[in-house]
Amino acid sequence: MDPISSRLLVAALAAGFPLLAGAQALPDDCSSAAAPKQPVEASILGTKFTPKAVNLRSTGYVKTESEQFDSYRLELMSEDGISAPLEVGVTFIVPKGAKIEGKVFRRLATKDRSRQPMASKAGSEIEVQGWSFKNRPAKADSDHTGHLASLRLEFGQRKGDTIPGNIYLCVARGQTTMFDKTPTKEESYAVGAFVAKIDK
């Protein structure tokens, strides 16, 4: 193949298959950006992996003085089973009895709770309760208690015991915590489309 034809082929492939999340800059605000339709990929402070198991499970409920919510956790894991070496998790809530199909859940990269999307009109609880990245072998992690992240989590329609979705969870590099004043050198993210198994 001559050089010009080769360059045209590369351009055509790039147009049809966008660069993977790790090869391009993440948006400043992933909560307002549509997640790429590529198969989901993740990175935990620079350690990249493709989830081999994606599960959605009920984690009980959250109750306030005036409202009650069903709580769920989405887990993207490097291998199936308890305590996978690499794991990304997002915990979110909906009003008791409400479905998650067709819903979009967001979290903003701010400590100001009043700016977070709420789970109901009453506004007693934020819809995304928490998120976490765990690299168990390296004893490296990142979560909502120490770092800021922006998130857009979308669910499609349930099919039997599975549900499709898209995730855009982004943790910028250069963050410190109360206990670790060394800025993080790498970003963490989970980006792309998935099909989650619903644990009963």
N, C-alpha and C positions, 0 to 999 in steps of 0.2 A: 504494500500500500504506500502511495507517495505521501510526502509530509503534509500537503494541503488536505488530502482526503482524511489522513489520520487526525488532524486538528479538528476537522468538521465532525468526525465521529465522536471525538471526546466532548465537543460542545453539545452535540445532540444528546449524548448520554447524560451529561450534566444537567441539561434542561429537563430530561425525563426523570432523573434520579437525583434530587437535591443532595448537597453535601450533608453528611451525617452531623449530628449536633456537635460532636467533639471537634469537628473540623472547621467550625464557624463560630463567630461570636454569638453568645446568647443575648436575647433582647434585654433591655434595661428593666422591663416589666413583663414577666412571663404570664402574669395574670390576665393581661389584656391581649395577648398574642395567641393566635390559633396554633396548636401544636402540629408539628410536621406529621404527615401520615405514614412515615417510615416506621418499621418495627421498633418498638421501644428499646432504647439504650440508656445506660446509666453510668455515672462516674462518681466515685466517693473520694473527694480530695485528690483526684488524679488517677485513681485506680478504676479503670473502665471495665464494664462487664455487660453482657446481654442477659437479661433475666431468663432463667430456665423455667421458673414457676411464678405465676401471678395469681394471688388469692384475694378474695374479698370475704371478710367475715364480720359477723355481728359481734360487737364488744359490749353489749348491754344497753344502758340508757343513761341519759343525763337529765337531772331533774332540778328545776328552780322552784321558786315560790309559786309561780303562776303557770309554768309550762313543763312539758316532758318531751324529750327527744330520744329517738333511736340513734345509736352510735355504731359506726362501721369503721373498719380499718382495711385499707388496700395495702397489700404487701407484694413487692417485686423482689424476687430472691434469685441468687446465683445458682441455687439448687433446691429441689423440693425437700421439705422436712423442717423440723424445728431448728431454730438457730442456724440458719444458713450462713456461710462465711461472709457473704456480701448481701446486704438487704436495705431496701428503701421502703419506708412506710408513710402512709398519710391517714390520719384519723379525722373523720368528719361526721356531722350529725344532720338529721332532718327531723321535722316535727313528727311526733309519735304516729306511726301508721302510714306516713307518707312514703311514696316510692322514690327511688333514686334514678329510675330510667328517664333518659332525656334531660337530666339535670346537669348544671354546670356549677362547680364549687371553686371558690377563689380564695386566695390569701395574698395580702399585700406585704411588701417588704418594709414594714413599719412597726414600731413598738406601740403606736397609738391604737389601742383597742377600739376606740370609737370609729376609726376609719375602716375597720375590717368589715367585710360582708357578713351580715347577720343571718342566722338560720331561720328566723321568723320575723313577722312584722312587729312583734312586741319588742324585738331587739335585745333579749336577755342573754343570748349566747351567740358567739361567732360560729360560722358554719364549719370552718376548718379548725379543729381543736389543736392539731399538732402535726408535725412531720419529723422524720428522722432518717439519717443515713448511718449505716453501721458496717464497718470493716473489722470483723471480729479478730481475724488473725493478726492484723496490724494494730489492734486496739485503738483504732481511729474512728471517730464518729463526729457527727454534726446534727444538731436538732434545734427545734424552735425555742428552746429555753436559753440558748446561747448565741444563735446566729439568726440573721434575717434572710427570708426567702420569699420569692413570689411564685405563685402557683395558679395554674388553671387545670382543673380536672373535669373532664367531660365523660358522661356515660351515655351509651346507646340503649337499645332495647334488649332486655333479657331474652335469652334463648335457652330454655331448660335450666341447667345448673351453671350456665356461663353468661357473662355480660361483657360486651365490647366497650372500649373507651379510649380516650386519649389523655395524655398527661404532659404538662409542661411545668416542671418543678425546678427552679433555678436558685442556687445559692452562690452569690458572687464571691470571688477571692478577695483577700485583703481584710478579712474580718477578724476581730479579736473577741475574747470573752472575759468575764470577770476573773476567771481563773487562769486564763492563758492569754498573755499580752502579745504573743508572737502572731503577726498577721498570717492568715492562711495563704499558702502559696498557690493553691489550685482551687478551681471552682468545683462544686458538686452539682449534679443534675440528674434528672430522669426525664427523658424526652421521647415521645412517639406514641404509636398505637399499640394496644394490648387487648387480649381477651382474658378476662379473669374468671377463675373457677370460684363459684360461690360455695363457701363452706356452710354446711347445714348445722 
